[in-house]
Amino acid sequence: MNAVDAVPRWRRAGLWALVVAVGVGALAAIAIATTPPGDAMEPEGVGPAGGAALVAVLEQNGVDVETATSVEDVTTALRERDDDTSVVIANTSNLGTAAAATLRRESREVDRIVVLSPSTAQLRALGADATALPVGAAIQVESRCDIGTVDEGDSLVGIDTRYEPGSVLTGAEVCFPLTLQAQDGDESGEGEHGAGLLQLPPTAEHPPMTIVGSTTGFANGAITDEDNAAIALRLMGASSRLVWYQPDVADLVDGAGADDGSLLPRWLMPTLALGSVALILLSVVRGRRLGRLVREPLPVVVRAVETTESRGRLYRRAQDRPRAAIVLRIATLDRLRARLGLRRGDSVETVARAISAATGRPVREVLDLVAGPHPTDDAALVRLAQDLSDLEEKAHRP
């Protein structure tokens, strides 16, 4: 009897349970530390929550859009050239107060900062005297102001946060006010309860700043609703250069996120890293005792077309037309990138221009196909699939 066989079974079972627990912890850490490409306002995201449509419109209007995923990238971009430059913080969910304070110090000379749905702590770190209050649901509000970036009567869909300027703040311009009607229906009982947009004048702490209580309103799924596109273009397209700041989870370090609290305890990540190393070493040591892999034939052969048809039936049963449209568009873009000799990392706008050159179709028409609104019924989904197939057939490398 060798040493391995002499180990009691209950001890071996406990060892494997420990291995499984450490492995699950390591996978959870990787999942937490990884920012999925479909995050809100991802500049290359073509899904409903992405911002590729807005980026494409800005670039069509002559704005040079530069993407930064960390506050260090923003600092480098601003130090290279900060004249005629604006900054937009498109997704504040990963913006820590330390990163916001660094951005405040480095962006005092820019033309404008646009912040989408920041919290009160993030506004304080940016040097803005304003308070954020949740609305509870994304609503549509009329502007009731004329401040250049917003016209009188503009309507914005997707406001989910309201803001109140500080008592000492002078010169703040308020748009998209939220009002409550008195219970007796008397209009004189209406009172303002914050606003969906604040435009703050420059101070010693920050340059001109626009605070917008909406992230979803400028995403692909809602950018064409009401006056959302016009408002976004005026806010972010006033300068010839726009630094699009999409904070990564690393920018939460030493600061608070959207909920003003620490995301994880400091000891968790080192512990998970040590556990992962232990798991790898244990796998190497124990893996040699499992024996060689044995090949076994599959009991049945499943054709690829059956898998595709089954997935299509699942989408149809769930009435998930947006997801089906996203799958069709992403697959078409991937194939056309390969056919036209483009890189996988090229933006949707770049791919659309290449397709336009290869097919002779206008760039706007191509963008509507590969990053436009989602179909609302089965007939529209079928037309989209046929149009994408026709586009792919007619695209040849120039």
SULQUIVEN-V61420 format. One record per residue. PHI is phi in whole degrees, 0 to 359 (999 if undefined). PSI is psi in whole degrees, -180 to 180 (none if undefined). BURIAL is # if it has 9 or more other C-alpha atoms within 8 Angstrom, else .. Layout:
phi | psi | burial
PHI | PSI | BURIAL
PHI | PSI | BURIAL
//
This chain:
phi | psi | burial
999 | 128 | .
274 | 179 | .
293 | -34 | .
294 | -43 | .
292 | -23 | .
283 | -14 | .
287 | 130 | .
302 | 149 | .
295 | -36 | .
294 | -32 | .
289 | -39 | .
295 | -38 | #
296 | -40 | .
295 | -38 | .
297 | -45 | .
291 | -33 | .
297 | -39 | .
296 | -40 | .
298 | -44 | #
296 | -42 | .
297 | -44 | .
295 | -39 | #
296 | -42 | #
297 | -40 | .
297 | -41 | #
295 | -42 | #
295 | -38 | .
296 | -40 | .
296 | -41 | #
296 | -41 | .
295 | -39 | .
290 | -39 | .
278 | -4 | .
254 | 126 | .
271 | 114 | .
296 | 149 | .
294 | -15 | .
268 | 19 | #
300 | 160 | #
303 | 133 | #
61 | 26 | #
302 | 123 | #
298 | -23 | #
254 | 4 | #
283 | 128 | #
260 | 2 | #
282 | -180 | #
300 | -32 | .
270 | -6 | #
283 | 173 | #
241 | 17 | #
297 | -36 | #
296 | -43 | #
294 | -41 | #
299 | -42 | #
297 | -43 | #
295 | -42 | #
298 | -44 | #
292 | -34 | #
296 | -27 | .
266 | 19 | .
85 | 13 | .
268 | 129 | #
275 | 106 | #
265 | 121 | #
246 | 128 | .
267 | 135 | #
230 | 132 | #
252 | 5 | #
211 | 160 | #
293 | -27 | #
294 | -40 | .
297 | -40 | #
296 | -44 | #
300 | -44 | #
297 | -44 | .
297 | -40 | #
286 | -33 | #
288 | -28 | .
292 | -44 | .
195 | 119 | .
244 | 1 | #
280 | 142 | .
53 | 45 | #
230 | 137 | #
242 | 159 | #
233 | 134 | #
238 | 129 | #
263 | 98 | #
280 | -29 | #
221 | 107 | #
272 | 4 | #
295 | -26 | .
252 | 16 | #
268 | 108 | #
279 | 161 | #
293 | -31 | #
294 | -43 | #
295 | -38 | #
295 | -40 | #
295 | -39 | #
296 | -43 | #
297 | -38 | #
300 | -43 | #
291 | -33 | #
268 | -8 | #
244 | 21 | #
290 | -19 | #
260 | 2 | .
282 | 165 | #
290 | -41 | #
196 | 148 | #
245 | 129 | #
246 | 125 | #
239 | 128 | #
259 | 119 | #
52 | 53 | #
280 | 159 | #
273 | 172 | #
297 | -43 | #
297 | -39 | #
294 | -39 | #
295 | -41 | #
298 | -42 | #
294 | -30 | #
279 | -4 | #
88 | 12 | #
263 | 132 | #
267 | 85 | #
206 | 159 | #
240 | 134 | #
261 | 135 | #
226 | 133 | .
291 | 148 | .
270 | -37 | #
108 | -26 | .
200 | 151 | .
288 | 121 | #
235 | 169 | .
254 | 131 | #
226 | 144 | #
269 | 146 | #
293 | -51 | #
59 | 34 | #
204 | 165 | #
219 | 95 | .
237 | 20 | .
92 | -62 | .
283 | -20 | .
227 | 131 | #
264 | 157 | #
300 | 130 | .
90 | -5 | .
299 | 145 | #
238 | 129 | #
244 | 127 | #
260 | 135 | #
106 | 18 | #
287 | 123 | #
237 | -3 | #
220 | 139 | #
246 | 154 | #
229 | 144 | #
237 | 125 | #
292 | 154 | #
292 | 160 | .
293 | -27 | .
266 | -1 | .
278 | 123 | .
246 | 147 | .
85 | 3 | .
288 | 134 | #
255 | 132 | .
249 | 132 | #
227 | 160 | #
55 | 58 | #
290 | 144 | #
261 | 131 | #
235 | 155 | .
239 | 135 | .
274 | 138 | #
297 | 152 | #
297 | -31 | .
278 | 2 | .
82 | 1 | .
286 | 125 | #
296 | -26 | .
294 | -14 | .
274 | -1 | .
288 | 141 | #
217 | 146 | .
284 | 140 | #
229 | 63 | #
85 | 177 | #
219 | 156 | #
280 | -12 | #
213 | 132 | #
238 | 133 | #
246 | 111 | #
261 | 137 | #
288 | 163 | #
293 | 144 | #
227 | -177 | .
292 | -18 | .
267 | -29 | #
206 | 158 | #
283 | -177 | #
308 | 133 | #
228 | 135 | #
243 | 124 | #
252 | 121 | #
243 | 125 | #
276 | 48 | #
204 | 132 | #
250 | -45 | #
294 | -25 | #
295 | -26 | #
256 | 6 | #
279 | 169 | #
305 | -38 | #
289 | -18 | #
228 | 0 | #
296 | -26 | #
270 | -2 | #
283 | 139 | #
46 | -128 | #
255 | 21 | #
302 | -46 | #
295 | -43 | #
296 | -42 | .
295 | -45 | #
298 | -41 | #
294 | -40 | #
289 | -35 | #
289 | -43 | #
256 | -10 | #
253 | 14 | #
287 | -28 | .
258 | 158 | #
285 | -14 | #
226 | 133 | #
234 | 122 | #
267 | 112 | #
268 | 104 | #
267 | 112 | #
246 | 87 | #
301 | 139 | #
269 | 171 | #
297 | -22 | #
297 | -25 | .
281 | 3 | #
273 | -10 | #
297 | 136 | #
59 | 24 | .
210 | -178 | #
252 | 149 | #
270 | -153 | #
293 | -24 | #
263 | 13 | .
60 | 24 | .
228 | 162 | .
291 | 137 | .
287 | -45 | .
219 | 152 | .
293 | 152 | .
297 | -31 | .
279 | -11 | .
291 | -48 | .
295 | -45 | .
300 | -38 | .
296 | -44 | .
294 | -36 | #
296 | -45 | #
297 | -41 | .
295 | -36 | #
295 | -43 | #
298 | -43 | .
298 | -39 | .
296 | -42 | #
296 | -45 | .
297 | -42 | .
295 | -38 | #
296 | -39 | .
295 | -43 | .
291 | -46 | .
277 | -24 | .
296 | -27 | .
290 | -19 | .
268 | 2 | .
274 | -10 | .
86 | 173 | .
283 | 154 | .
291 | 142 | .
248 | 125 | .
279 | 134 | .
228 | 136 | .
290 | 146 | .
292 | 142 | .
294 | -29 | .
221 | 163 | .
250 | 122 | .
256 | 119 | .
288 | 149 | .
298 | -36 | .
295 | -31 | .
293 | -40 | .
297 | -43 | #
297 | -45 | .
295 | -38 | .
296 | -42 | .
296 | -40 | .
298 | -40 | #
295 | -36 | .
296 | -45 | .
301 | -42 | #
292 | -40 | #
294 | -37 | .
277 | -4 | .
57 | 34 | .
267 | 68 | #
294 | -39 | #
302 | -43 | .
294 | -41 | .
298 | -41 | #
295 | -40 | #
298 | -44 | #
299 | -45 | .
298 | -45 | #
292 | -43 | #
296 | -42 | #
297 | -42 | .
297 | -44 | #
298 | -41 | #
297 | -44 | #
292 | -39 | .
289 | -33 | #
301 | -45 | #
293 | -41 | #
292 | -38 | #
268 | 6 | #
74 | 28 | .
264 | 165 | #
272 | 156 | .
295 | -28 | .
274 | -1 | .
295 | 143 | .
290 | 165 | .
298 | -38 | #
299 | -43 | .
297 | -45 | .
296 | -41 | #
297 | -40 | #
295 | -40 | #
295 | -41 | #
295 | -40 | #
300 | -43 | #
293 | -33 | #
279 | -29 | #
252 | -18 | #
84 | 4 | .
276 | 151 | #
297 | 149 | .
299 | -39 | #
298 | -39 | .
292 | -39 | .
294 | -42 | #
297 | -38 | #
298 | -34 | #
285 | -46 | #
269 | -14 | #
211 | 28 | #
270 | -167 | #
297 | 155 | .
282 | 149 | .
294 | 146 | #
258 | -11 | .
213 | 175 | .
295 | -38 | .
297 | -41 | .
294 | -37 | #
295 | -41 | #
296 | -42 | .
297 | -40 | .
298 | -44 | #
298 | -42 | #
295 | -42 | .
295 | -40 | #
294 | -40 | #
296 | -42 | #
296 | -41 | .
298 | -41 | #
292 | -37 | #
292 | -33 | .
271 | -6 | .
273 | 119 | #
231 | 146 | #
299 | 126 | .
292 | none | .
//
